[in-house]
C-alpha cells in the first residue's frame, strides 16, 4: 500500500454566508479529471447538510471527489480531535491529490492551521495557500468587524477574495481596502474581486507554507481563546446511527460565538410542499438557512443568505434536512410546527 505523503492542502475560510461552499464547488468543477480531490467540511450546525448540498450540485461532475463533514461546531475544539479523526478517515478512503478544508464560518482558522501544521501531520500534508472569502459590504456592519473570528480569518489569509462583487456599491471595495490597510493586511496577501465564488485554481498554490510549530505559540491566550459551540445532547450518537425517533424527525440545537443553530432531519418518506417551504423560509429572520427537501417535483435545495432565498433542483438525497443559524434564540417548537404545516404527506 502506497503511503500518503505531502498532500497539497488548502484551508478555504470566510464568515457566515460569504459563499465558501459555492467557491469550493467552482474549484471542484475545474480540477483535472484524472485527479482525486478530498473536501473536509466543518459545519456550525448539528445535522450535517453541506455534504448533501455539494454532492447535489456536483452531480456527475463529482467523480473522483470525496466529501466528509464534521458537524456540531468548530472542529478545532477538543484539541482538534474531531478534525483529525475525520481527516484521517477521509484521506484513507480518498487517497487524494489535493485536500480542501472548509471550516465553519464561525470556526477559528488559526487553531485549524495549528492542527494541520502539528508534528504528526508534517509528513502527511503540504500546506499551501489559505484563502479567505469576504463580502466587502459587511465592512459597514460592526457585527462583523468587531467579531474576533471575522478578523482572524483575514489575518491568516494568503489570498483574500472579495466575493459577491456584482452586488457591491462603488464604495464597498474601497472600504474593504481601507479596513485591511488599517489592520496591516493589505501588503500581506493579494486581493481579488469575484462573483459567485469564482476562485482560480492557481490561487491554491500562491504560497507554500512550512509550519514547524503551532501558530498559537506566538499568540497571547486572549488571542486564541474562544467560546466553544454547545451541541445538543447525544447529537453525534444519533446522527451516526442514522435513526429517527418515532415521530419521524430529529431536531438538534446548539450555540456558540454569539450565534444559535437549530436543524432538522426528516423521515425520507415525508414529502414537502415547495411553495409553502419557500414562503416559510423567506419569513424566518436568520443569518443563514440551508435546506435539502424531498418534494413532489423531486429534490429541492434552498439557500438563504443576506435575506435572499434561492431554490433549485437537486440530484439525490437520503432524507430532508434544514439548518438555520441566527444571532438570536429561535423558537424550536413554533418552527417545528411550521415545518409540519409544509408537509404534503408523511
JOMO-V734434 format. One record per backbone hydrogen bond with DSSP energy under -1.0 kcal/mol. CO is the residue of the C=O (numbers start at 1). NH is the residue of the N-H. Records with the same first field share a line. If there is no record, write none. Layout:
CO=NH, NH
This chain:
7=126
8=99
9=128
10=101
11=131
13=133
15=18
19=23
20=24
21=25
22=26
23=27
24=28
25=29
32=35
36=97, 98
37=66
38=100
39=68
40=102
41=70
43=73
45=72
49=53
50=54
51=55
52=56
53=57
54=58
55=59
58=61
59=62
60=63
62=65
64=37
66=39
68=41
70=43
74=77
75=83
76=80
78=81
80=84
81=85
82=86
83=87
84=88
85=89
86=90
87=91
88=92
89=93
90=94
91=95
98=38
99=10
100=40
101=12
102=42
104=107
108=112
109=113
110=114
111=115
112=116
113=117
115=118
118=121
119=122
121=125
123=6
124=7
126=9
127=209
130=158, 159
131=13
132=161
134=163
135=138
136=139
137=140
138=141
141=144, 145
142=146
144=147
147=151
148=152
149=153
150=154
151=155
152=156
159=132
160=192
161=134, 163
162=194
164=167
165=168
169=172
171=175
172=176
173=177
174=178
175=179
176=180
177=181
178=182
179=183
180=185
185=188, 189
190=160
192=162
194=165
195=198
197=199
200=203
201=204
202=205
203=206
204=129
214=217
215=218
216=219
220=224
221=225
232=235
234=238
235=239
236=240
237=241
238=243
245=248
248=267
250=265
252=263
254=261
255=230
256=259
259=256
260=326
261=254
262=324
263=252
264=322
265=250
266=320
267=270
271=344, 345
273=277
274=278
275=279
276=280
277=281
278=282
279=283
288=325
289=304
290=323
291=302
292=321
293=300
294=272
295=298
298=295
299=314
300=293
301=312
302=291
303=310
304=289
305=308
308=305
310=303
312=301
320=266
321=292
322=264
323=290
324=262
325=287, 288
326=260
330=332
331=335
332=336
333=337
334=338
335=339
336=340
337=341
339=342
340=343
342=273
345=271
